[in-house]
Amino acid sequence: MTPRTGQLRATLPTGPVTLRWVEWGPVEGRPVLCLHGLTRNGRDFDALAMVLAGQGRRVICPDMPGRGMSGWLPTPASYAVPTYIAVLAPLLEVLGEVDVVGTSMGGLIAMGQCTVPGVRLRRLVLNDVGPYLSGEGTERLRDHLGQAPGEFADVAEYEAYLRKANAGFGALTDAQWAAMAWHGARMTAGGRVVAHFDPAILVPLMKPALPSVDLWPLWPMVAKRPVLVLRGEASELLAPEVAARMVQSPGVRLETIPGCGHAPALMDSAQTALVAGFLARA
């Protein structure tokens, strides 16, 4: 199965930016929007998208600004959840009612979308993220990213780095790690390989101490629709007590993913079946 590509030009206070994506399944299918994590890209959802497309869903997987095929923003401060919500607004207007799968940063974007008037979000999958993130947990993840070499000799060396840095994704096949490296790398003019994102996306995180993020006041608006919460059993970001509080809301379901930290990759058959089954419900 080969994905199609799409793009739109969004206008922001800082200027225009191009959002690009891959999409799978029939154009007339009920849409699913898949939103990736901080340094990742839309191709992380290939395995899930193919399963959903096989069920007749139209699956749109954007590269958020500063990542992959999409344009870069002019300042580090622009790389923030409100910006991403604004960039996605024209696409959501076209799609109408939509299900959203959000991993880490993508889940924060999805929760923010629930508060935007006119957005018709039917079902929501939050992959290892919730309405409260401790500063300590975010710092640990930031520190993992900060250990990345700036350049790699080739894609194989970059893949070796990904296997260590993203061990929390769980047990992936060699083919899956290779695809993740291939889609997440770009070549410099000097023939070296670097991660395919704007280094400026990390600048807002490079502080001695990061504040906790408390979105609990928004949670009642998020939990108005059915929500599936996925938590890696060794997650550094979604604390067990936060997940337990989330499922106190009616219609919110929690599944703990064994053998994973932050964040389950949604690539093995058990994980894709879990998400697909939840989204298939009326």
For each residue, the residues with C-beta under 8 A, 3 or more apart:
1: 24 50 53
2:
3: 22 23 24 46 49 61
4: 22 23 24
5: 20 21 22 23 69
6: 20 21 22 23 60
7: 18 19 20 21 69
8: 18 19 90 91
9: 16 17 18 19
10: 16 17 18 19 86 87 89 90
11: 15 16
12: 15 16 17 73 78 83 86 87
13:
14: 73 74 75 78
15: 11 12 74
16: 9 10 11 12
17: 9 10 12 65 70 71 72 73 87
18: 7 8 9 10 70 71
19: 7 8 9 10 62 63 64 65 70 71 87 88 91
20: 5 6 7 62 63 68 69 70
21: 5 6 7 42 60 61 62 63 69
22: 3 4 5 6 42 43 49 60 61
23: 3 4 5 6 58 59 60 61
24: 1 3 4 49 50 52 53 58 59 61
25: 29 49 52 53 54 56 57 58 59
26: 29 53 56 58
27: 58
28: 58
29: 25 26 53 56 57 58
30: 56 57 58 97 99
31: 57 58 59 60 95 96 97 98 99
32: 49 52 57 58 59 60 98 99 100 101 279
33: 60 62 88 91 92 95 98 99 100 101
34: 42 45 48 49 59 60 61 100 101 102 106
35: 62 64 100 101 102 103 105 106 107 109 110
36: 40 41 42 44 45 61 63 64 67 103 104 105 106
37: 40 44 103 104 105 106 263
38: 104 105 145 201
39: 67 145 195 197 201 202
40: 36 37 44 67 103 184
41: 36 44 63 67 68 69 183 184 196 197
42: 21 22 34 36 45 61 62 63 68
43: 22 46 61 68 179 180 183 184
44: 36 37 40 41 61 103 180 183 265 266
45: 34 36 42 48 49 59 61 101 266
46: 3 43 49 50 61 179
47: 50 51 176 266 267 268 272
48: 34 45 51 52 59 101 266 267 271 272 275 276
49: 3 22 24 25 32 34 45 46 52 53 59 61
50: 1 24 46 47 53 54
51: 47 48 54 55 272 273 276
52: 24 25 32 48 49 55 57 59 275 276 279
53: 1 24 25 26 29 49 50 56 57 58 59
54: 25 50 51
55: 51 52 276 280
56: 25 26 29 30 53
57: 25 29 30 31 32 52 53 279
58: 23 24 25 26 27 28 29 30 31 32 53
59: 23 24 25 31 32 34 45 48 49 52 53
60: 6 21 22 23 31 32 33 34 91 95
61: 3 21 22 23 24 34 36 42 43 44 45 46 49
62: 19 20 21 33 35 42 70 88 91
63: 19 20 21 36 41 42 67 68 69 70
64: 19 35 36 67 70 84 87 105 106 109
65: 17 19 70 71 72 73 78 79 83 84 87
66: 70 72 73 79 197 198 200 201
67: 36 39 40 41 63 64 70 196 197 198 201
68: 20 41 42 43 63 183 184 196 197
69: 5 7 20 21 41 63
70: 17 18 19 20 62 63 64 65 66 67
71: 17 18 19 65
72: 17 65 66 198 200
73: 12 14 17 65 66 78 79 83 198 200
74: 14 15 78
75: 14 78 200
76: 79 200 201 203 204
77: 80 204
78: 12 14 65 73 74 75 83
79: 65 66 73 76 83 198 200 201 203 204
80: 77 83 84 204
81: 84 85 105 108 109 112
82: 85 86 112
83: 12 65 73 78 79 80 86 87
84: 64 65 80 81 87 88 105 109
85: 81 82 88 89 109 112 113 116
86: 10 12 82 83 89
87: 10 12 17 19 64 65 83 84
88: 19 33 62 84 85 91 92 109 113
89: 10 85 86 92 93 116
90: 8 10 93 94
91: 8 19 33 60 62 88 94 95
92: 33 88 89 95 98 113 119 120
93: 89 90 118
94: 90 91
95: 31 33 60 91 92 98
96: 31 120
97: 30 31 120 121 122
98: 31 32 33 92 95 120 121 122
99: 30 31 32 33 121 122 123 124 125 279
100: 32 33 34 35 110 113 121 123 124 125
101: 32 33 34 35 45 48 106 110 125 127 266 275 279
102: 34 35 105 106 107 108 109 110 111 124 125 126 127 129
103: 35 36 37 40 44 106 107 127 128 129 263 266
104: 36 37 38 107 108 127 128 129 237 262 263
105: 35 36 37 38 64 81 84 102 108 109 129
106: 34 35 36 37 64 101 102 103 109 110 127 129
107: 35 102 103 104 110 111 126 127 128 129 130
108: 81 102 104 105 111 112 129 213 215
109: 35 64 81 84 85 88 102 105 106 112 113
110: 35 100 101 102 106 107 113 114 121 124 126
111: 102 107 108 114 115 124 126 131 215 218 219 222
112: 81 82 85 108 109 115 116 218
113: 85 88 92 100 109 110 116 119 121
114: 110 111 119 121 124 218 221 222 224 225
115: 111 112 218 221 222
116: 85 89 112 113 119
117:
118: 93
119: 92 113 114 116
120: 92 96 97 98
121: 97 98 99 100 110 113 114 124 225
122: 97 98 99 225
123: 99 100 225 226 227 228 278 279 281
124: 99 100 102 110 111 114 121 222 225 226 227 228
125: 99 100 101 102 227 228 230 275 278 279
126: 102 107 110 111 129 130 227 228 229 230
127: 101 102 103 104 106 107 230 263 264 266
128: 103 104 107 230 231 232 235 237 238 260 262 263 264
129: 102 103 104 105 106 107 108 126 133 237 238 263
130: 107 126 133 229 238 239 242 243 246
131: 111 214 215 216 218 219 222 242 246
132: 212 213 214 215 216 239 242
133: 129 130 137 138 212 213 237
134: 137 138 212 239
135: 138 139 209 210 211 212
136: 139 140
137: 133 134 140 141 236 237 239
138: 133 134 135 141 142 205 210 212 213 237
139: 135 136 142 143 209 210
140: 136 137 143 144 236
141: 137 138 144 145 236 237 262
142: 138 139 145 146 202 205 206 210
143: 139 140 146 147
144: 140 141 147 165
145: 38 39 141 142 148 165 202 205
146: 142 143 202 206
147: 143 144 165
148: 145 161 165 195
149: 152 161
150: 194
151: 188 192 193 194
152: 149 155 157 158 161 185 192 193 194
153: 157 192 193
154: 157 158 193
155: 152 158 159 181 182 185 193
156: 159 160 181
157: 152 153 154 160 161 193
158: 152 154 155 161 162 181 184 185 193 195
159: 155 156 162 163 177 178 180 181
160: 156 157 163 164
161: 148 149 152 157 158 164 165
162: 158 159 165 166 177 180 181 184
163: 159 160 166 167 177
164: 160 161 167
165: 144 145 147 148 161 162
166: 162 163 169 180
167: 163 164 261
168: 232 234 235 236 260 261 262 263
169: 166 172 260 263 264 265 267
170: 232 257 259 260 264 265 267 268
171: 259 268
172: 169 176 177 180 265 267 268
173: 176 177
174: 177 178
175: 178 179
176: 47 172 173 179 180 265 267
177: 159 162 163 172 173 174 180 181
178: 159 174 175 181 182
179: 43 46 175 176 182 183
180: 43 44 159 162 166 172 176 177 183 184
181: 155 156 158 159 162 177 178 184 185
182: 155 178 179 185
183: 41 43 44 68 179 180 196
184: 40 41 43 68 158 162 180 181 195 196
185: 152 155 158 181 182 193 194 195 196
186: 193 194 195 196
187: 191 192 193
188: 151 191 192 193 194
189:
190:
191: 187 188
192: 151 152 153 187 188
193: 151 152 153 154 155 157 158 185 186 187 188
194: 150 151 152 185 186 188
195: 39 148 158 184 185 186
196: 41 67 68 183 184 185 186
197: 39 41 66 67 68 201
198: 66 67 72 73 79 201
199: 202 203
200: 66 72 73 75 76 79 203
201: 38 39 66 67 76 79 197 198 204
202: 39 142 145 146 199 205 206
203: 76 79 199 200 206
204: 76 77 79 80 201 207
205: 138 142 145 202 210
206: 142 146 202 203
207: 204 210
208:
209: 135 139
210: 135 138 139 142 205 207
211: 135
212: 132 133 134 135 138
213: 108 132 133 138
214: 131 132 217
215: 108 111 131 132 218 219
216: 131 132 219
217: 214
218: 111 112 114 115 131 215 221 222
219: 111 131 215 216 222 223 246 249
220: 223 224 249
221: 114 115 218 224
222: 111 114 115 124 131 218 219 225 227
223: 219 220 227 246 249 250 251 252
224: 114 220 221
225: 114 121 122 123 124 222 251
226: 123 124 251 252 253 278 281
227: 123 124 125 126 222 223 246 249 251 252 253
228: 123 124 125 126 253 255 274 275 278
229: 126 130 238 243 246 247 252 253 254 255
230: 125 126 127 128 255 257 263 264 266 271 274 275
231: 128 235 238 240 243 254 255 256 257
232: 128 168 170 235 238 256 257 260 261 262 263 264
233: 256 257 258 259 260 261
234: 168 260 261
235: 128 168 231 232 238 239 260 261 262 263
236: 137 140 141 168 261 262
237: 104 128 129 133 137 138 141 262 263
238: 128 129 130 229 231 232 235 242 243 262
239: 130 132 134 137 235 242 243
240: 231 243 244
241: 244 245
242: 130 131 132 238 239 245 246
243: 130 229 231 238 239 240 246 247 254
244: 240 241 247 248 254
245: 241 242 248
246: 130 131 219 223 227 229 242 243 249 252 254
247: 229 243 244 252 253 254
248: 244 245 252
249: 219 220 223 227 246 252
250: 223
251: 223 225 226 227
252: 223 226 227 229 246 247 248 249
253: 226 227 228 229 247 278
254: 229 231 243 244 246 247
255: 228 229 230 231 274
256: 231 232 233
257: 170 230 231 232 233 260 264 271
258: 233
259: 170 171 233
260: 128 168 169 170 232 233 234 235 257 263 264 265
261: 167 168 232 233 234 235 236
262: 104 128 141 168 232 235 236 237 238
263: 37 103 104 127 128 129 168 169 230 232 235 237 260
264: 127 128 169 170 230 232 257 260 271
265: 44 169 170 172 176 260 268 271
266: 44 45 47 48 101 103 127 230 271 272 275
267: 47 48 169 170 172 176 271 272
268: 47 170 171 172 265 271 272
269: 272 273
270: 273 274
271: 48 230 257 264 265 266 267 268 274 275
272: 47 48 51 266 267 268 269 275 276
273: 51 269 270 276 277
274: 228 230 255 270 271 277 278
275: 48 52 101 125 228 230 266 271 272 278 279
276: 48 51 52 55 272 273 279 280
277: 273 274 280 281
278: 123 125 226 228 253 274 275 281
279: 32 52 57 99 101 123 125 275 276
280: 55 276 277
281: 123 226 277 278
282:
